[in-house]
Amino acid sequence: MSEPSRRPMDADRFSSDFEIPTSSWIVSYSDIMTIILTFFILLLSISTIAQTKYEMIVQAFTGDKAGNLMEVEQEIKQVIEEQGLSGEVKTKLDMNGLKVSFSNALLFASGDAKLRESAYRALEPISVHLVQKLGVQYGIIIEGYTDDVPIRNGKFASNWELSTSRAITVREVIAKAGLDSRRISVQGFADTRAATEVDLSLLSERNHLGPQELEKARSANRRVVLRIDALPSDLLKRIQAQGGWVENVKADTDKNSPTQSSNLEPALDLELPIEKEAENDQAQ
């Protein structure tokens, strides 16, 4: 039997039927790029940007004279040098704002919240510079700290109360210099936040620290700190809605006058001692 004849294969026809389009990869590439774009849009939508903090950081490191924390720090350093207070007042500027730390020995007597005469030599000129140079978007948080020795002089119920009272006393000096009271708040931390790297839980164990090291650590922890940072956006809007900034009474040149004054308006952002660190001078 003869085999059926086979027609020769049309090579051109076969190749044209099974040819893969050379541009097909574009579809997959477009899908991938769409997915990546969607991913980044999602990240942007769920992220939160603290606009006030951002503006504070930008202005701290730019040439804006009104809000330039670098310039404020330099002027405070000049006051420190002129008054010979380099060992008593220190500054630190970072992304969290500007901190000005005062030693307790400069400001207060042991176990007391009344300012020493020497305190005005530092607080008054620094307060004036803050009023003149500090941008309106900034506020000041005054923080009081103590060591770990409990207060037992009858004036204060605890280190919490002592640290907060000292912060309030410093606040009044700054407010008298002309800074709007609504931009000032106070906090007391007792001995809960040590300035040194020494673990305060070990301070009572004499085998860990000698008497001199023990007192040095406690002295470093007795302090008052001015923390200059951007005001919360809601407070800033509230102050602006109330008619802008109000200038307080100017500083009383009589240093013998009491630090507490009835003509000071209360700070709207007063923070009561929730995690306060009281400056206990009982060890001094």
Secondary structure, 3 states (H helix, E strand, C coil): CCCCCCCCCCHHHHHHHCCCCCCCHHHHHHHHHHHHHHHHHHHHHHCCCCHHHHHHHHHHCCCCCCCCHHHHHHHHHHHHHHCCCCCCEEEEEECCEEEEEEEHHHHECCCCCCECHHHHHHHHHHHHHHHHHCCCCEEEEEEEECCCCCCCCCCCCCHHHHHHHHHHHHHHHHHHCCCCHHHEEEEECCCCCCCCCCCHHHCCCCCCCCHHHHHHHHHHHCEEEEEEEECCHHHHHHHHHCCCCCCCCCCCCCCCCCCCCCCCCCCCCCCCCCCCCCCCHHHC
